[in-house]
Amino acid sequence: MKKINYSGIAAVCVAISLFAIGCSSPAPKVAETPVQVVAETDMAAIKAEIQALENSWSAADNARDAGAIAAFYAEDAVSLSNNKPMLVGKAAIQTDIEAGLAKRAEGSTVSYDVLDVFGDEKQVTEVGKATVTDASGKVISTGKYMAVWEKRDGKYICIRDIYNDDVKEK
């Protein structure tokens, strides 16, 4: 009977294994997709901020201060007024505000209520309603509006708005 040399067989097996490992291609690299962490927009906080702006707007409106009202608008703002041509630019908007304030009844006041906001920290669209009361507090007119606010130099400024009056009750 012939004696088998196990050490030789083992050496051949090791050599074949090393050859196979050396010749095999490396595992393909999986492309790593960077994970972006996006902070969720706090729309409740933005709504509160826009309401604060509307409260200041209302105060300027009730003080009949057209310049203070116009300060809420960007230089390149566009306003779509009720039953009027489109107003382009802060100067045209301020002229329209001045004319509207001159026609308003003495002792009347206006308030603006933010109903909804959507967008993000950079640009927000607001939907709201306006209520005008006479000196006794009786509601004399109501209306609705949309405003687009853009954050510039750290504060929101109105770049677009549109509004119209509700039908007056008879």
C-alpha positions as CSV (number, residue, x, y, z in Angstrom):
1,M,0.0,0.0,0.0
2,K,1.2,3.4,-0.9
3,K,1.5,6.1,1.7
4,I,-0.4,9.3,1.0
5,N,1.4,12.6,1.6
6,Y,-1.3,14.7,3.3
7,S,1.1,17.6,3.8
8,G,1.5,17.9,0.0
9,I,-2.2,17.9,-0.6
10,A,-2.7,20.5,2.1
11,A,-0.1,22.7,0.5
12,V,-1.8,22.4,-2.9
13,C,-5.2,23.3,-1.4
14,V,-3.7,26.3,0.4
15,A,-2.0,27.5,-2.8
16,I,-5.2,27.2,-4.8
17,S,-7.1,29.1,-2.1
18,L,-4.6,31.9,-2.1
19,F,-4.7,32.0,-5.9
20,A,-8.5,32.2,-5.9
21,I,-8.5,35.0,-3.3
22,G,-5.8,36.9,-5.1
23,C,-7.6,36.7,-8.5
24,S,-11.1,37.6,-7.3
25,S,-12.2,41.1,-7.8
26,P,-13.0,43.2,-4.7
27,A,-16.6,43.6,-3.7
28,P,-18.1,46.6,-5.4
29,K,-18.3,49.7,-3.3
30,V,-21.7,50.9,-2.5
31,A,-22.1,54.6,-3.2
32,E,-22.8,56.4,0.0
33,T,-25.6,58.8,-0.3
34,P,-25.1,61.8,2.0
35,V,-28.0,62.0,4.5
36,Q,-29.5,65.4,4.6
37,V,-31.2,66.4,7.8
38,V,-33.9,68.9,7.0
39,A,-35.3,70.8,10.0
40,E,-39.1,70.8,10.0
41,T,-40.6,74.2,9.5
42,D,-42.4,75.4,12.6
43,M,-45.5,76.8,10.9
44,A,-47.1,77.7,14.2
45,A,-44.2,80.0,15.0
46,I,-44.3,81.5,11.5
47,K,-48.0,82.1,11.8
48,A,-47.5,83.9,15.1
49,E,-44.8,86.0,13.5
50,I,-47.0,86.9,10.6
51,Q,-49.9,87.8,13.0
52,A,-47.6,90.1,14.9
53,L,-46.7,91.8,11.6
54,E,-50.5,92.1,10.8
55,N,-51.1,93.6,14.3
56,S,-48.4,96.2,13.6
57,W,-49.9,96.8,10.1
58,S,-53.3,97.3,11.7
59,A,-51.9,99.8,14.2
60,A,-50.3,101.8,11.3
61,D,-53.6,101.5,9.4
62,N,-55.6,102.8,12.3
63,A,-53.2,105.6,12.8
64,R,-53.7,106.5,9.1
65,D,-50.0,106.3,8.5
66,A,-49.5,105.4,4.8
67,G,-45.7,105.5,5.1
68,A,-45.7,103.0,8.0
69,I,-48.0,100.7,6.0
70,A,-45.9,101.0,2.9
71,A,-42.9,100.0,4.9
72,F,-44.3,96.5,5.1
73,Y,-43.8,96.2,1.3
74,A,-40.7,95.4,-0.7
75,E,-39.6,98.0,-3.2
76,D,-40.4,95.4,-6.0
77,A,-43.8,94.4,-4.4
78,V,-47.0,93.9,-6.5
79,S,-50.4,94.5,-5.1
80,L,-53.7,93.4,-6.7
81,S,-56.2,95.8,-5.2
82,N,-59.9,95.5,-5.2
83,N,-61.5,96.8,-8.4
84,K,-58.3,98.6,-9.5
85,P,-55.4,98.0,-11.8
86,M,-52.3,96.1,-10.6
87,L,-50.0,98.2,-8.5
88,V,-46.3,97.7,-9.1
89,G,-43.7,99.0,-6.7
90,K,-43.8,100.4,-3.2
91,A,-44.4,104.0,-4.4
92,A,-47.5,103.0,-6.4
93,I,-48.8,101.0,-3.5
94,Q,-48.2,103.9,-1.0
95,T,-50.1,106.3,-3.3
96,D,-53.0,103.8,-3.3
97,I,-52.9,103.5,0.5
98,E,-53.0,107.2,0.9
99,A,-56.1,107.5,-1.3
100,G,-57.8,104.7,0.6
101,L,-57.1,106.2,4.0
102,A,-58.4,109.6,2.9
103,K,-61.8,107.9,2.0
104,R,-62.1,105.9,5.2
105,A,-64.7,107.0,7.7
106,E,-63.5,108.9,10.7
107,G,-63.2,106.7,13.8
108,S,-63.3,103.4,11.9
109,T,-60.6,100.8,12.7
110,V,-59.4,97.7,10.9
111,S,-58.1,94.4,12.1
112,Y,-56.4,91.6,10.3
113,D,-56.6,88.0,11.3
114,V,-54.2,85.4,9.9
115,L,-56.2,82.3,9.1
116,D,-53.5,80.1,7.5
117,V,-49.9,80.2,6.4
118,F,-47.9,77.8,4.3
119,G,-44.4,77.7,2.8
120,D,-41.1,77.8,4.7
121,E,-38.9,80.1,6.6
122,K,-37.8,81.9,3.4
123,Q,-41.2,82.5,1.8
124,V,-44.7,82.3,3.4
125,T,-48.1,82.7,1.8
126,E,-50.7,84.0,4.3
127,V,-54.5,83.8,4.0
128,G,-56.4,86.2,6.2
129,K,-59.5,88.2,6.7
130,A,-60.0,91.9,7.4
131,T,-62.7,93.5,9.5
132,V,-63.5,97.2,9.6
133,T,-65.5,98.6,12.5
134,D,-67.0,102.0,13.0
135,A,-66.4,104.2,16.1
136,S,-69.1,102.3,18.1
137,G,-67.5,98.9,17.3
138,K,-70.1,97.8,14.7
139,V,-68.7,95.8,11.8
140,I,-69.1,97.9,8.7
141,S,-67.2,95.8,6.2
142,T,-65.2,92.6,5.9
143,G,-62.8,91.2,3.3
144,K,-60.2,88.6,2.6
145,Y,-56.7,88.6,1.4
146,M,-53.6,86.6,0.5
147,A,-50.1,87.9,1.1
148,V,-46.7,86.5,0.1
149,W,-44.0,87.3,2.6
150,E,-40.3,86.8,1.9
151,K,-37.6,86.9,4.5
152,R,-35.1,89.6,3.5
153,D,-32.3,90.7,5.8
154,G,-33.8,88.6,8.6
155,K,-37.3,89.9,8.5
156,Y,-40.5,89.2,6.5
157,I,-41.5,91.8,3.9
158,C,-44.6,91.6,1.7
159,I,-43.7,91.0,-2.0
160,R,-47.2,90.2,-3.3
161,D,-50.8,90.7,-2.0
162,I,-54.3,90.5,-3.3
163,Y,-57.5,91.4,-1.5
164,N,-61.1,92.0,-2.1
165,D,-64.1,93.1,-0.1
166,D,-67.0,90.8,0.9
167,V,-70.5,91.7,-0.3
168,K,-72.0,94.2,2.0
169,E,-75.2,93.1,3.7
170,K,-78.2,95.2,2.8
